[in-house]
Amino acid sequence: MIVGAGDGPCTIIGVGAREHQTGAWGAYTVDEVALRHGAGVEEETTESEVAYARFTKSEPTPYRDGWLP
């Protein structure tokens, strides 16, 4: 989830590589701001299944005119 903090322009760059990761890479950490927006974990974990357990499985959705601003 991305939450804006104003009305000015912004740039978002996302880079990730958790899939097929071997060894210790870090964790899903508790973050109060993320929790306030429904995007955080309530307890730190290194398991993606635990971190995403409360969310429904995502599925591809076609763009519909007017769906995005």
C-alpha distance (Angstrom), angle and dihedral (degrees) to the residues before:
residue distance angle dihedral
M1 . . .
I2 3.78 . .
V3 3.80 118.4 .
G4 3.81 120.5 -165.9
A5 3.78 120.2 -139.4
G6 3.77 101.4 -160.1
D7 3.78 145.4 -2.9
G8 3.80 99.6 -87.7
P9 3.80 127.2 99.9
C10 3.78 121.7 -85.6
T11 3.78 140.8 -175.2
I12 3.78 122.7 -135.8
I13 3.78 121.7 -161.2
G14 3.77 117.9 -176.6
V15 3.79 125.1 -169.0
G16 3.76 124.9 169.1
A17 3.77 143.7 157.2
R18 3.80 110.0 176.9
E19 3.80 95.2 128.2
H20 3.82 113.3 92.8
Q21 3.81 89.8 5.7
T22 3.77 116.1 160.3
G23 3.78 125.1 -157.0
A24 3.79 127.5 7.0
W25 3.81 112.2 -28.8
G26 3.79 102.5 162.4
A27 3.76 132.6 -91.8
Y28 3.77 148.5 -92.4
T29 3.80 97.5 -93.8
V30 3.79 129.7 -158.1
D31 3.80 111.6 -101.9
E32 3.81 121.0 178.2
V33 3.82 94.4 -152.1
A34 3.80 91.8 51.7
L35 3.80 90.3 47.8
R36 3.83 91.7 51.7
H37 3.80 88.0 56.9
G38 3.80 95.3 44.5
A39 3.80 94.4 -109.7
G40 3.79 104.9 101.7
V41 3.76 139.4 83.9
E42 3.79 120.3 -111.5
E43 3.81 93.4 -147.2
E44 3.82 126.9 31.1
T45 3.79 113.8 -107.0
T46 3.79 140.6 164.1
E47 3.81 92.1 -149.9
S48 3.81 117.0 94.7
E49 3.81 91.0 -158.7
V50 3.81 89.0 60.0
A51 3.81 94.5 42.8
Y52 3.82 93.8 51.1
A53 3.83 98.6 34.0
R54 3.82 94.8 108.6
F55 3.80 94.5 51.1
T56 3.79 124.9 84.2
K57 3.79 115.8 -115.6
S58 3.79 111.1 -89.3
E59 3.76 121.0 -123.0
P60 3.80 133.9 -173.1
T61 3.79 112.9 -86.9
P62 3.79 123.9 -166.8
Y63 3.78 118.5 -125.0
R64 3.79 111.1 -103.8
D65 3.78 119.6 -159.6
G66 3.78 107.3 -96.6
W67 3.80 94.6 13.4
L68 3.81 92.7 109.8
P69 3.84 123.2 44.7
